[in-house]
Amino acid sequence: MCPSALEIRVECHSGHRAEETPRRFFIGQRAVRVIEVIDRWLSPEHRYFKIRGDDEAVYILRHDILGDRWEMTLFEQGS
């Protein structure tokens, strides 16, 4: 895990191509529902999702494909 990343628990939905997309994630006991996937991209070892939560904040979630671990790498407070 990179030093600035926060490990989180993520619930996903598999789409028609069996790609898992975050639907809700947990920061400790606090649940955040995903209301919009703004962007997504791949790197050789990770999948990234830029999402808007039901708290109006923007997050970047990173899925470590080999380790099957999720991390939050960006948080921007909603207005």
Secondary structure, 3 states (H helix, E strand, C coil): CCCCCEEEEEEEEECCCCCEEEEEEEECCEEEEEEEEEEEEECCCEEEEEEEECCCCEEEEEEECCCCEEEEEEEECCC
